[in-house]
């Protein structure tokens, strides 16, 4: 086996977090100098509500995420409005958006960098200071809608990377 073949094979064996690290992230969501605490896969939906915009026309407006957090194909937590992430060990964080980059296709929600602004409990998420949402697929819903107050979900998946300073 040549070295050229060995590197991609090692990345596949190391999993999605290592493969994502092989390509530099967009500057708007990069976290230089921070180290990974936990990387999980999320499967869920972005929930939208039909609301009147500033122009008075009805359109889909983002309301909240609802997702299951998975590690090695096992459920380890959940993600919901706030935004909040809870781990099964009792630790949780809330965060606010600090940067974004476009998803791979127009149907994909953006990649995000979020700054942790609250911690609860004690566990793996306790040291987290930054959350990155990368490798998004789906989740976007925009355009006109017919009835104010109506809800619609757009399925999505993403990787959430929890980082700490230093």
C-alpha positions in Angstrom: 0.0 0.0 0.0 1.4 3.4 -0.9 1.4 6.4 1.4 -1.1 8.1 -1.0 -3.7 5.4 -0.2 -2.9 5.1 3.5 -3.9 8.7 4.4 -7.5 8.5 3.1 -7.9 5.0 4.7 -6.7 6.4 8.1 -9.2 9.3 7.8 -12.0 6.8 7.2 -11.0 4.7 10.2 -10.7 7.8 12.4 -14.3 8.8 11.6 -16.2 12.0 10.6 -14.4 14.3 13.0 -11.0 13.5 11.6 -12.2 13.7 8.0 -13.8 17.1 8.7 -10.5 18.2 10.3 -8.6 17.3 7.1 -10.2 20.2 5.3 -9.9 23.6 6.8 -13.2 25.1 8.0 -14.4 28.4 6.7 -12.8 31.3 8.6 -16.2 32.5 9.9 -16.7 29.3 11.9 -13.1 28.2 12.7 -12.0 28.1 16.3 -8.2 28.3 16.2 -6.4 27.2 19.4 -9.4 25.3 20.7 -9.5 21.5 21.1 -12.3 19.0 20.6 -14.2 17.9 23.7 -16.8 15.9 21.8 -18.0 15.4 18.3 -21.5 14.0 17.7 -23.8 13.3 14.8 -27.3 14.8 14.9 -30.5 13.6 13.2 -33.6 15.6 13.5 -35.7 18.5 12.1 -35.6 22.2 11.9 -39.1 23.4 12.8 -40.6 26.4 11.0 -43.7 28.5 11.6 -45.8 30.4 9.1 -45.5 34.1 10.0 -46.1 37.5 8.5 -42.8 39.1 7.5 -42.0 42.9 7.7 -43.6 43.2 4.2 -46.8 41.7 5.6 -46.5 38.5 3.5 -46.7 35.1 5.0 -43.4 33.2 4.9 -41.7 30.3 6.8 -39.7 31.5 9.8 -37.3 29.3 11.8 -38.7 28.4 15.2 -36.5 25.6 16.8 -34.4 22.6 16.2 -35.3 19.1 17.5 -32.6 16.5 17.1 -31.1 13.4 18.6 -27.3 13.4 19.3 -25.5 10.2 18.3 -22.0 8.9 19.1 -20.9 5.7 17.5 -24.6 5.1 16.5 -25.8 5.3 20.1 -28.1 8.1 21.4 -26.1 10.3 23.8 -28.2 13.4 24.0 -30.6 15.9 22.5 -30.6 19.3 20.8 -33.5 21.7 21.1 -34.5 25.4 21.2 -32.3 27.9 22.9 -30.2 26.5 21.3 -29.4 23.9 23.9 -27.5 20.6 23.8 -27.9 18.0 26.6 -25.7 15.0 27.1 -26.9 11.8 28.7 -24.3 12.3 31.5 -26.3 15.3 32.8 -24.1 18.1 31.3 -25.6 20.7 29.0 -24.7 23.9 27.3 -26.6 26.8 25.7 -25.0 29.0 23.0 -25.5 32.0 20.7 -24.5 32.3 17.1 -21.1 33.9 16.5 -20.5 33.1 12.8 -21.9 31.2 9.8 -20.9 29.8 6.5 -23.2 28.4 3.7 -24.1 24.7 3.6 -23.0 22.6 0.7 -26.3 23.0 -1.3 -29.1 25.6 -1.2 -31.2 23.0 0.7 -28.7 22.7 3.6 -28.9 24.9 6.7 -25.7 27.0 7.2 -22.7 25.8 9.1 -22.4 27.7 12.4 -20.0 28.7 15.1 -21.7 29.3 18.5 -20.3 30.7 21.7 -21.4 28.8 24.8 -23.1 31.3 27.2 -24.5 28.9 29.8 -23.5 25.5 31.4 -25.7 23.1 33.4 -24.8 19.9 35.2 -21.4 18.3 35.2 -19.9 16.0 32.6 -18.4 15.9 29.1 -19.9 19.2 28.0 -18.8 21.1 31.1 -15.5 22.5 29.6 -17.1 23.4 26.2 -16.7 27.1 25.2 -17.6 26.8 21.5 -20.0 24.7 19.4 -19.6 24.2 15.6 -22.4 22.9 13.4 -20.8 21.4 10.3 -21.5 19.0 7.5 -25.2 19.9 7.4 -27.6 18.1 5.1 -31.2 19.5 4.6 -33.1 21.5 7.1 -33.8 24.6 5.1 -37.4 25.8 4.4 -38.1 29.1 3.0 -40.6 30.8 0.7 -44.3 31.6 1.1 -46.8 29.7 3.2 -50.6 29.8 3.4 -51.8 29.9 7.0 -50.3 32.0 9.9 -49.5 29.8 12.8 -49.0 26.6 10.8 -45.8 24.6 11.5 -43.7 22.5 9.2 -40.5 20.4 9.8 -37.6 20.1 7.5 -35.5 17.0 8.2 -31.7 17.6 8.7 -28.5 16.0 9.8 -25.3 17.7 11.0 -22.2 17.2 13.0 -21.8 19.1 16.3 -18.3 19.7 17.5 -17.9 20.9 21.1 -14.6 22.7 21.7 -12.7 24.2 24.7 -10.1 26.9 24.8 -6.5 25.6 25.0 
